[in-house]
Amino acid sequence: MNWKDFEGEIFAILKESYPEAKITFNAKIKGRYSKVTRQLDILVEEYVAGNRMRIVFEAKYFNKKVDVKSVESCLGMLEDVEANKSIMISVKGFSEAAYNRAHFGPSQIELDVLSFDQLTNYQGECAIPYSGNNGVLISPPFGWIFDAKPTSPFIAV
């Protein structure tokens, strides 16, 4: 496998997992601040409760753990393309500093980091538990996911 195959595998998993979402491979978006076209490995766009959600997937096919510099670069790019969230996926994992920067930084933008193996278990970046006509949009804490399986007596786990 090479980096292009790695990106293609991630794209295929996302297309299968989210058939209703608009998923673009090798997306190009003009940056709000940089005023230049930015390249995104995979862009997922979906509307939730009338609001556009833009999630960027960055594939890191490095021969070592992803470092904090790559995480900071991704955070800057997220602001520029006005994304709500990014998910970085790596074959070798992430340095402790990279995890810390993603988790403890002041940015209002979320950045989750997953290994390739964890991607197949990833079920959602938000959930809308509801009862009758009432519901709420919630996001999980850093590093957590929502499990869509019904688990009595809970609405969401």
N, C-alpha and C positions, 0 to 999 in steps of 0.2 A: 504494500500500500504506500502511496505517496500523498503529499498534501492535498492534491486535487481530488484523489479518491476519498480521502478523509472528509473533505467538505461535502462531496457527493453523498456519502453515507449519512451524514448528519441531515442533509437536505431530504433524503428519502425517508428517514425516520420522522421528520417533522411533517412532511406531506401526508404520510400515513396516519400520524397521530392527530393532526388538525386539518381535516379535509375541507372544512368550511372557511378557513382563514386564507388570506392572500399571502402566499409565500413566494418570495423572489430570490433566486440564486444569483449571486454576484450583482447585487443591487447597486445602483448609482443614485445618490441624492446630493443636491447642492447644499452645502453647509450654510447655516444661517449666519454664522459669524465669520467663517473663513472665506465665504463667497466662492469656493471652489467645489468641484464635484468630488464627493467622498465615495469610496468603494466599500461596500459592506459584504461580508461573506454570504450571509443569509439574512433577509429581512422578513419578519412576520408582522402583518398588519391585520387587525381585527377591530371591530367596533363592539364595545361593551357598554351597555346602558346608554347608548348614544354618543359615547366618547371613543375617539380613536386611540387604540393602544398600538404602539410601535415598539417591537422587540427585535433587537439585533443579536444574532448569533455569530460569535467570532470563533473560528476553528484555529487552534494553535497546534500545529504538527511539528513540535520542536523535539530535539533529541535530549532535552533537559527540562526541568520544571520551569513553568512560566514565572517570570520575576515581577517585582513590583512596578518596574518601568512599563511593562506591557499593560498592566492593569491601569496605571495612570493615563497612558495613551488612549486606552479604550474609554475611560471616563470623559476625557476631553472630546473625543469623537462623538460620544453619546449626546453631549450638550449641543454640539454643532449640528447634528442631524435631528435634534429634538425628539430623541427616543425616550421612552419611559423606562426601558430596562435593557440590559445586555446580559447575555449568558455566554461566558467564555468556556470553551470545551477544549481540553488538552489530553494528549495521550500519555504524558508523563506526570501530570499533576501540577501543583502550584507551590511556590515557596511560602513559608510562613508569613513573610512580609507582604506577599501578594494577597493572601487571605485577609490579613489584618487591614490592609489598605482598602479592600473591597468592603469589609464589614464595618470598620470604625470611622471611615471618612465622612466629612460633613455634607457630601453631595446628596441632594434629594433624589437623585437617580439611583436605581438599584443595579447592582452588579452581582450576579451569582456566578460561581465558578464550579464547574462539574468536570469529572473525568468522562471519557467516552463511555465507559461502562455504566456510569450513573445516568447518562442521558436516556437510556431505555426505561428507567424507572421514573423519569421526570414526568409528572402528570399535569402540572399547571402552575402558573405564576399568580393566579388569583382564584377565588371561589366566590360564588354567590349563593350562600345558604338562604333558604326561604321557607316560609310557612304561610300558606294561604296567599294573600296579596302582598305580603311584606317580605322584603329581602334586604341583604346588605352585601356590598362588595368589600371583601377583605383580602389582604395579602399575608402570606406566611412570614414568619421571622426568617432572617438570613440563614440559608442552608437547609431550610425545611421545605417540604412540598405538601400539597394537598392530595389526599387519596380519595378518588371519586367513588370507591366502593361503598355501598350502603353498609353502615355498621350501627345496628340498633343499640341504643336509642338515640344516637347522635345524628345530627344533620350533616356534619362534615368532620373529617379527622385529618 
